[in-house]
C-alpha cells in the first residue's frame, strides 16, 4: 500500500454524506448562497431547451467581459508597442460581439410574457411626464426583486452600452483610456447585478459544476480531510475550464468569431488563478510528499504553458484563425494533462491510460445505470418492509447507506434536469435516520420510497437509451453484487 493510501485509511474517519459535502463546498465558495438558491429555483422553472447550458454560456461571457478590460489578461506585447499608444479598436469590436451574444442569451432565458411586461414598464418610465411617477418606475426597475428582473436589467444595460460602443468604433482610433472607461461601465453593470453577478474564480454552482469522471469521484471519496476538499476544488476548477472550452471551438461550417479572443483572456486568467491555488493552498496543506509534488508540478506546468500560449497570441498574426484554433487546442491539452496528473496523485483508476479513460462517457453512463437500478431495488425493498408489520430498520438502513455511496459518485453524473427529483427524496431520507413509528408515518415513507423507485427506474431506462450505452448489455450480475453488498 502506498503512503497516500495508508494516510487515507488512517484518516478517513466516519462516513460522510457526499451531497452534504459537495453542497457545503459550493456554498462555502459563494458569498450569496440565499440569492443563488432563489436563482436555482428560477432556473428550474425556465421552459427553454438546454436552459443550464445557456445560463452557463451567459455567465461565461459576463466573466469574459469582466476580465477582458484588464490589460494583463490581453495578448499584448508592451515591448513592441506601449499600451498607451495602441489602437484598441479591435479589442472593442471583440467586446461588442460578446455583448451582442450575451443580450441574445438573456432574451432566450427570459419568459416572453414577463419580458413584455418589463419592456412596457421600462417604456413608461422613459415617457412619464410626472417626475415622481418616472422616478418610482425607474427605482422599481433597478430593485431586482426577482431573477427575471435582474436578467432584464443587465440585458438593457448591455443594449445601451452596445449603442455607445457602435459609435466609438466610428472613431479613427480607440485609445486605451476610452477602452478602459468602457470597461468600467461594463464591469459596473455586471457587479451591480443582483442575481447574475458572475462567480469569482474558484466559486462553484451546482447547476454547472460537476466532476464528470467515475475514477476521480471514487478516488476523492476515499481522501481524508482536508485533502478531499482541496483536491475536489482543484478538479472542479479544471473541469469548469474544460467545459468553457466547448464554447471556443468553432463550428464546422463557420470560422471562429470575436468572442473567442474574449474567452481566451478569461481562460488565461482562471488558469493562472487555479495554478496559484495549487501552489499556495493545496501543496502546503496536504499530508504526503506525493500530493505536494503533484500540486506543485501541475501548478508550474499551468503557469509556463499558459504564458507560452499568451505569447503566441501576442505575436504578429496572433489574432488569425489558425493561431486562435491552436491556442484553444493547447489549452485543452494543458487542462486535460492537469486532470490526469492530479488523478494519478490521488490514485484514480485508469489515470495511467490518459484523459479519455478518466472521462469515458460509456463508463459514466454504465455506472449511472448500474446505481439507478440498485437504488430502485433498495427503495422497493424499503417500501415493502415499511408497508408490512415487521421490522423495517435493516431495509431502510441499506437504502440510506447506498444513497451515501450514490451521492459520492453517480449523483455527480446526473444531468441537471434529473437532479430535482433525486434531491427531493434525499431530503426525505435525511430525516429518516431510523424507521418511523406508527402506521401513518410508515405508510407515508413507504409511498415516498415507491415513488423514488419509479423515478429511478424511469431514469435507468432513459440512461440506457443514450448513445454511449445504446446496444450494450446491462451487467445485471455486477449490479446484483453491489446490491448484495449493501443488503448486508
C-alpha positions as CSV (number, residue, x, y, z in Angstrom):
1,X,0.0,0.0,0.0
2,X,1.3,3.4,-0.9
3,X,1.9,6.2,1.6
4,X,-1.0,8.1,0.3
5,X,-3.3,5.1,0.6
6,X,-2.1,4.4,4.1
7,X,-2.8,8.0,5.0
8,X,-6.3,7.7,3.6
9,X,-7.0,4.6,5.5
10,X,-5.8,6.1,8.7
11,X,-7.6,9.3,8.5
12,X,-10.8,8.5,6.6
13,X,-12.9,8.8,9.7
14,X,-16.7,8.2,9.7
15,X,-18.9,8.0,6.6
16,X,-20.0,11.4,5.2
17,X,-22.9,12.4,3.1
18,X,-21.5,13.4,-0.3
19,X,-24.5,15.5,-1.1
20,X,-23.7,17.5,2.1
21,X,-20.1,17.6,1.1
22,X,-20.5,19.0,-2.4
23,X,-23.3,21.4,-1.4
24,X,-21.4,22.7,1.5
25,X,-18.2,23.1,-0.5
26,X,-20.0,25.1,-3.1
27,X,-21.9,27.2,-0.6
28,X,-18.7,27.9,1.2
29,X,-17.3,29.2,-2.0
30,X,-20.2,31.6,-2.6
31,X,-20.8,34.9,-0.7
32,X,-24.5,34.9,-1.5
33,X,-26.0,31.5,-1.0
34,X,-29.5,32.8,-0.4
35,X,-29.7,34.6,-3.8
36,X,-28.2,31.6,-5.5
37,X,-30.8,29.3,-4.1
38,X,-33.5,31.6,-5.4
39,X,-31.9,31.7,-8.8
40,X,-31.7,27.9,-8.9
41,X,-35.5,27.7,-8.2
42,X,-36.0,30.2,-11.1
43,X,-33.8,28.2,-13.5
44,X,-35.8,25.0,-12.8
45,X,-38.9,27.0,-13.9
46,X,-37.4,28.1,-17.2
47,X,-39.0,26.3,-20.1
48,X,-36.2,26.6,-22.5
49,X,-34.3,23.7,-24.0
50,X,-30.7,23.5,-22.6
51,X,-31.5,26.1,-20.0
52,X,-28.5,25.4,-17.8
53,X,-26.1,25.4,-20.8
54,X,-27.5,28.7,-22.0
55,X,-27.1,30.2,-18.5
56,X,-23.5,28.8,-18.3
57,X,-22.6,30.4,-21.6
58,X,-24.2,33.7,-20.5
59,X,-22.2,33.8,-17.3
60,X,-19.1,32.7,-19.2
61,X,-19.5,35.8,-21.4
62,X,-20.0,38.0,-18.3
63,X,-16.8,36.8,-16.8
64,X,-15.0,37.2,-20.1
65,X,-16.1,40.8,-20.4
66,X,-15.1,41.5,-16.8
67,X,-11.6,40.1,-17.4
68,X,-11.0,41.4,-20.9
69,X,-10.6,45.0,-19.8
70,X,-7.7,44.1,-17.6
71,X,-4.6,44.8,-19.6
72,X,-2.6,41.9,-18.1
73,X,-5.2,39.4,-19.5
74,X,-4.9,40.7,-23.0
75,X,-2.4,39.3,-25.5
76,X,-0.3,42.5,-25.7
77,X,3.4,42.8,-26.2
78,X,4.3,46.1,-24.4
79,X,7.9,45.8,-25.7
80,X,6.8,46.1,-29.3
81,X,4.3,48.9,-28.6
82,X,3.4,50.7,-25.4
83,X,-0.2,50.1,-24.3
84,X,-1.0,53.8,-24.2
85,X,-0.1,54.3,-27.9
86,X,-2.1,51.3,-29.2
87,X,-5.4,51.4,-31.1
88,X,-7.9,49.3,-29.1
89,X,-10.4,49.3,-31.9
90,X,-10.1,45.5,-32.5
91,X,-10.5,44.7,-28.8
92,X,-13.6,47.0,-28.6
93,X,-15.1,45.0,-31.6
94,X,-14.4,41.8,-29.6
95,X,-16.4,43.3,-26.7
96,X,-19.2,44.5,-28.9
97,X,-19.8,41.0,-30.4
98,X,-19.6,39.5,-26.9
99,X,-22.2,42.0,-25.6
100,X,-24.4,41.0,-28.6
101,X,-24.3,37.3,-27.7
102,X,-24.9,38.0,-24.0
103,X,-28.0,40.1,-24.9
104,X,-29.3,37.3,-27.2
105,X,-28.9,34.6,-24.5
106,X,-30.6,36.8,-21.8
107,X,-33.6,37.2,-24.1
108,X,-33.8,33.4,-24.6
109,X,-33.8,32.8,-20.9
110,X,-36.5,35.4,-20.2
111,X,-40.1,34.3,-20.2
112,X,-41.7,36.1,-23.2
113,X,-44.7,37.3,-21.3
114,X,-42.7,38.5,-18.4
115,X,-40.2,40.3,-20.7
116,X,-43.1,42.1,-22.5
117,X,-44.3,43.4,-19.1
118,X,-40.9,44.7,-18.2
119,X,-40.4,46.3,-21.6
120,X,-43.7,48.1,-21.2
121,X,-42.8,49.2,-17.7
122,X,-39.4,50.4,-19.0
123,X,-41.1,52.4,-21.7
124,X,-43.5,54.0,-19.2
125,X,-40.5,55.0,-17.1
126,X,-38.9,56.7,-20.0
127,X,-42.0,58.5,-21.2
128,X,-43.8,59.5,-18.0
129,X,-44.2,63.3,-17.7
130,X,-44.6,63.3,-13.9
131,X,-41.1,63.1,-12.4
132,X,-42.5,61.3,-9.3
133,X,-44.1,58.6,-11.5
134,X,-41.0,58.2,-13.6
135,X,-38.7,58.0,-10.6
136,X,-40.8,55.3,-9.0
137,X,-40.8,53.2,-12.1
138,X,-37.1,53.6,-12.5
139,X,-36.5,52.6,-8.9
140,X,-38.7,49.5,-9.3
141,X,-36.6,48.6,-12.4
142,X,-33.3,48.6,-10.6
143,X,-34.6,47.0,-7.4
144,X,-34.2,43.5,-9.0
145,X,-36.6,41.7,-6.7
146,X,-36.6,38.5,-8.9
147,X,-34.1,36.8,-11.2
148,X,-36.2,37.8,-14.2
149,X,-36.0,41.5,-13.3
150,X,-32.2,41.1,-12.8
151,X,-31.7,39.4,-16.1
152,X,-33.8,42.0,-17.9
153,X,-31.8,44.8,-16.3
154,X,-28.5,43.5,-17.4
155,X,-29.7,43.0,-20.9
156,X,-31.0,46.6,-21.0
157,X,-27.6,47.8,-19.7
158,X,-25.7,45.9,-22.3
159,X,-28.0,47.2,-25.1
160,X,-27.3,50.8,-24.0
161,X,-23.6,50.0,-23.8
162,X,-23.6,48.4,-27.3
163,X,-25.0,51.6,-28.8
164,X,-22.2,53.6,-27.2
165,X,-19.6,51.1,-28.5
166,X,-21.0,51.2,-32.0
167,X,-20.5,55.0,-32.1
168,X,-17.0,54.8,-30.6
169,X,-16.0,52.3,-33.3
170,X,-16.6,55.1,-35.9
171,X,-13.5,56.9,-34.5
172,X,-10.3,56.7,-36.4
173,X,-8.6,55.2,-33.3
174,X,-9.7,54.0,-29.9
175,X,-7.2,54.8,-27.3
176,X,-6.6,52.8,-24.1
177,X,-8.3,55.5,-21.9
178,X,-11.5,55.1,-23.9
179,X,-11.3,51.3,-23.9
180,X,-10.7,51.3,-20.1
181,X,-13.6,53.6,-19.4
182,X,-16.0,51.4,-21.5
183,X,-14.7,48.6,-19.4
184,X,-15.5,50.4,-16.2
185,X,-19.1,50.9,-17.3
186,X,-19.5,47.2,-18.4
187,X,-17.9,45.8,-15.2
188,X,-20.1,48.1,-13.0
189,X,-23.2,46.9,-14.8
190,X,-22.1,43.3,-14.1
191,X,-21.1,43.7,-10.5
192,X,-24.2,45.7,-9.6
193,X,-26.4,42.9,-10.9
194,X,-28.1,41.1,-8.0
195,X,-28.7,37.5,-9.4
196,X,-26.3,37.3,-12.4
197,X,-23.1,38.7,-11.0
198,X,-20.6,36.1,-12.3
199,X,-18.9,34.0,-9.7
200,X,-15.4,34.7,-8.8
201,X,-12.5,32.3,-9.5
202,X,-13.0,29.1,-7.6
203,X,-16.6,29.8,-6.8
204,X,-18.9,27.0,-8.0
205,X,-22.6,26.4,-8.7
206,X,-24.5,23.1,-8.6
207,X,-26.2,24.0,-11.8
208,X,-22.9,23.8,-13.8
209,X,-20.0,22.4,-11.9
210,X,-19.6,18.7,-11.7
211,X,-16.7,16.3,-11.8
212,X,-17.6,14.1,-14.7
213,X,-15.3,11.2,-14.0
214,X,-16.1,8.0,-12.3
215,X,-12.5,7.1,-11.3
216,X,-11.8,10.6,-10.0
217,X,-15.0,10.7,-7.9
218,X,-14.2,7.3,-6.5
219,X,-10.7,8.4,-5.5
220,X,-11.9,11.7,-4.0
221,X,-14.4,9.8,-1.8
222,X,-11.5,8.0,-0.1
223,X,-9.4,11.0,0.6
224,X,-9.2,12.3,4.2
225,X,-9.9,15.9,5.1
226,X,-8.6,18.5,4.3
227,X,-7.2,16.8,1.2
228,X,-10.6,15.9,-0.1
229,X,-11.8,19.5,-0.2
230,X,-8.5,20.8,-1.6
231,X,-8.3,18.3,-4.5
232,X,-12.1,18.5,-5.1
233,X,-11.8,22.2,-5.6
234,X,-8.9,21.8,-8.0
235,X,-10.7,19.2,-10.0
236,X,-13.9,21.3,-10.1
237,X,-11.8,24.2,-11.4
238,X,-10.2,22.1,-14.1
239,X,-13.5,20.6,-15.3
240,X,-15.0,24.0,-15.5
241,X,-12.2,25.2,-17.7
242,X,-12.7,22.2,-19.9
243,X,-16.4,22.9,-20.0
244,X,-15.7,26.5,-21.1
245,X,-13.5,25.3,-23.9
246,X,-16.6,23.9,-25.7
247,X,-17.7,27.5,-26.4
248,X,-14.4,28.4,-28.0
249,X,-14.3,25.6,-30.6
250,X,-15.6,26.9,-34.0
251,X,-18.5,25.1,-35.7
252,X,-17.5,23.1,-38.8
253,X,-19.5,25.4,-41.1
254,X,-18.2,28.8,-39.8
255,X,-14.9,30.3,-38.5
256,X,-14.2,31.5,-35.0
257,X,-15.9,34.7,-34.0
258,X,-14.5,37.6,-32.0
259,X,-15.9,36.1,-28.7
260,X,-13.0,33.6,-28.8
261,X,-10.5,36.3,-28.1
262,X,-12.5,37.4,-25.0
263,X,-12.9,33.9,-23.7
264,X,-9.2,33.1,-24.3
265,X,-8.4,36.0,-22.0
266,X,-10.7,34.6,-19.4
267,X,-9.1,31.1,-19.7
268,X,-5.7,32.7,-19.2
269,X,-6.9,34.5,-16.0
270,X,-8.6,31.5,-14.5
271,X,-5.8,29.1,-15.4
272,X,-3.3,31.3,-13.5
273,X,-5.6,31.6,-10.6
274,X,-6.0,27.8,-10.3
275,X,-2.2,27.4,-10.6
276,X,-1.9,29.8,-7.7
277,X,-4.4,27.8,-5.7
278,X,-2.5,24.6,-6.3
279,X,0.8,26.3,-5.3
280,X,-0.4,28.3,-2.2
281,X,-3.3,26.2,-0.9
282,X,-3.1,22.6,-2.0
283,X,0.7,21.9,-1.7
284,X,1.2,23.4,1.8
285,X,-1.8,21.7,3.3
286,X,-1.5,18.1,2.1
287,X,-0.1,15.3,4.2
288,X,2.1,13.4,1.8
289,X,5.0,14.3,-0.5
290,X,3.4,12.7,-3.5
291,X,0.4,15.0,-3.2
292,X,2.6,18.1,-2.6
293,X,4.8,17.3,-5.6
294,X,1.8,16.7,-7.8
295,X,0.2,20.0,-6.9
296,X,3.4,22.0,-7.4
297,X,4.2,20.2,-10.7
298,X,0.7,20.9,-12.0
299,X,0.9,24.5,-10.9
300,X,4.3,25.1,-12.5
301,X,3.2,23.5,-15.8
302,X,0.0,25.5,-15.9
303,X,1.9,28.8,-15.4
304,X,4.5,28.0,-18.0
305,X,2.2,26.8,-20.7
306,X,-0.4,29.5,-20.2
307,X,2.2,32.2,-20.6
308,X,3.5,30.4,-23.7
309,X,0.1,30.4,-25.2
310,X,-0.3,34.1,-24.3
311,X,3.0,34.9,-26.1
312,X,1.8,33.2,-29.2
313,X,-1.4,35.2,-29.2
314,X,0.6,38.5,-28.7
315,X,2.9,37.8,-31.6
316,X,2.2,39.3,-35.0
317,X,-0.7,37.5,-36.6
318,X,-1.8,36.2,-33.2
319,X,-5.5,37.0,-34.0
320,X,-5.7,34.9,-37.2
321,X,-7.9,31.9,-37.4
322,X,-5.1,29.3,-37.2
323,X,-3.4,30.8,-34.2
324,X,-6.7,31.1,-32.2
325,X,-7.5,27.4,-33.0
326,X,-4.0,26.4,-31.9
327,X,-4.4,28.3,-28.6
328,X,-7.7,26.5,-27.9
329,X,-6.1,23.1,-28.7
330,X,-3.1,23.9,-26.5
331,X,-5.4,25.0,-23.6
332,X,-7.4,21.7,-23.9
333,X,-4.2,19.7,-23.8
334,X,-3.0,21.6,-20.8
335,X,-6.2,21.2,-18.7
336,X,-6.6,17.5,-19.7
337,X,-3.0,16.8,-18.7
338,X,-3.6,18.6,-15.4
339,X,-6.6,16.3,-14.7
340,X,-4.5,13.2,-15.5
341,X,-1.6,14.4,-13.3
342,X,-3.8,15.1,-10.3
343,X,-5.8,11.9,-10.9
344,X,-2.6,9.9,-10.7
345,X,-1.6,11.6,-7.5
346,X,-4.9,10.6,-5.8
347,X,-4.6,7.1,-7.3
348,X,-7.7,7.2,-9.6
349,X,-8.2,4.0,-11.5
350,X,-7.2,4.2,-15.1
351,X,-5.3,7.5,-14.8
352,X,-2.3,5.9,-16.4
353,X,-4.4,5.3,-19.5
354,X,-5.0,9.0,-20.1
355,X,-7.7,11.6,-20.1
356,X,-10.1,9.7,-22.4
357,X,-10.3,6.8,-19.9
358,X,-11.0,9.1,-17.0
359,X,-13.9,10.8,-18.6
360,X,-15.2,7.9,-20.7
361,X,-18.9,8.6,-21.4
362,X,-19.6,4.9,-21.7
363,X,-18.1,4.3,-18.2
364,X,-20.1,7.2,-16.7
365,X,-23.4,6.0,-18.3
366,X,-22.8,2.4,-17.2
367,X,-22.0,3.4,-13.7
368,X,-25.1,5.7,-13.5
369,X,-27.3,3.0,-15.0
370,X,-26.0,0.4,-12.5
371,X,-26.5,2.7,-9.5
372,X,-30.0,3.7,-10.6
373,X,-31.0,0.1,-10.8
374,X,-29.7,-0.7,-7.4
375,X,-31.4,2.5,-6.0
376,X,-34.7,1.3,-7.4
377,X,-34.3,-2.2,-5.9
378,X,-33.4,-1.0,-2.5
379,X,-36.2,1.6,-2.5
380,X,-38.8,-1.0,-3.3
381,X,-37.4,-3.3,-0.6
382,X,-37.6,-0.5,1.9
383,X,-41.2,0.3,0.8
384,X,-42.3,-3.3,1.2
385,X,-40.7,-3.5,4.6
386,X,-42.4,-0.3,5.8
387,X,-45.8,-1.4,4.4
388,X,-45.7,-4.6,6.3
389,X,-45.9,-5.3,10.1
390,X,-42.3,-6.5,10.6
391,X,-39.0,-4.7,11.3
392,X,-38.2,-2.2,8.5
393,X,-34.9,-1.0,10.0
394,X,-32.5,-3.2,8.1
395,X,-34.1,-2.4,4.7
396,X,-34.2,1.3,5.4
397,X,-30.6,1.2,6.6
398,X,-29.4,-0.5,3.4
399,X,-31.1,2.2,1.4
400,X,-29.6,5.0,3.5
401,X,-26.1,3.6,3.2
402,X,-26.4,3.1,-0.6
403,X,-27.6,6.7,-1.1
404,X,-24.5,8.0,0.6
405,X,-22.5,5.9,-1.8
406,X,-24.7,7.1,-4.7
407,X,-24.1,10.7,-3.7
408,X,-20.3,10.3,-3.7
409,X,-20.3,9.2,-7.3
410,X,-23.3,8.8,-9.6
411,X,-25.1,11.9,-8.3
412,X,-22.4,14.0,-9.9
413,X,-23.1,12.2,-13.2
414,X,-26.8,13.1,-13.3
415,X,-28.0,15.7,-15.7
416,X,-29.2,18.9,-14.2
417,X,-32.8,18.3,-15.2
418,X,-32.8,15.0,-13.3
419,X,-31.4,16.3,-10.1
420,X,-34.6,17.9,-8.6
421,X,-36.5,14.7,-8.1
422,X,-33.5,12.9,-6.6
423,X,-32.9,15.9,-4.2
424,X,-36.4,15.8,-3.0
425,X,-36.2,12.2,-2.0
426,X,-32.7,12.6,-0.5
427,X,-34.1,15.4,1.7
428,X,-36.8,13.0,2.9
429,X,-34.3,10.3,3.6
430,X,-32.1,12.7,5.5
431,X,-34.8,12.9,8.1
432,X,-35.4,9.2,8.2
433,X,-32.3,8.1,10.1
434,X,-34.4,5.2,11.6
435,X,-37.7,3.5,10.7
436,X,-40.6,5.7,11.6
437,X,-43.0,4.7,14.4
438,X,-46.7,4.5,13.7
439,X,-48.7,3.2,10.7
440,X,-49.3,6.6,9.2
441,X,-45.6,7.6,9.2
442,X,-44.6,4.2,7.9
443,X,-47.1,4.3,5.1
444,X,-46.0,7.9,4.1
445,X,-42.3,6.9,3.9
446,X,-43.3,3.7,2.1
447,X,-45.1,5.7,-0.5
448,X,-42.1,8.1,-0.9
449,X,-39.8,5.1,-1.4
450,X,-42.1,3.7,-4.1
451,X,-42.3,7.0,-5.9
452,X,-38.5,7.2,-5.8
453,X,-38.2,3.7,-7.1
454,X,-40.4,4.6,-10.0
455,X,-38.3,7.7,-10.8
456,X,-35.0,5.8,-10.5
457,X,-36.3,3.0,-12.9
458,X,-37.5,5.7,-15.4
459,X,-34.1,7.3,-15.3
460,X,-32.5,3.9,-15.7
461,X,-34.4,3.4,-18.9
462,X,-33.5,6.9,-20.2
463,X,-29.8,6.4,-19.5
464,X,-29.9,3.1,-21.3
465,X,-31.1,4.9,-24.4
466,X,-28.1,7.2,-24.5
467,X,-25.8,6.7,-27.5
468,X,-22.9,6.0,-25.1
469,X,-24.5,2.7,-23.9
470,X,-27.1,2.0,-26.6
471,X,-26.8,-1.6,-27.6
472,X,-24.6,-2.5,-24.6
473,X,-26.0,-5.2,-22.4
474,X,-26.8,-4.2,-18.8
475,X,-24.5,-6.1,-16.5
476,X,-27.1,-7.3,-14.1
477,X,-24.7,-9.7,-12.3
478,X,-22.5,-6.8,-11.3
479,X,-25.5,-4.7,-10.2
480,X,-26.7,-7.6,-8.1
481,X,-23.3,-8.0,-6.5
482,X,-23.4,-4.3,-5.5
483,X,-27.0,-4.7,-4.2
484,X,-26.0,-7.7,-2.1
485,X,-23.0,-5.7,-0.6
486,X,-25.4,-3.1,0.7
487,X,-28.0,-5.5,1.9
488,X,-25.5,-6.9,4.4
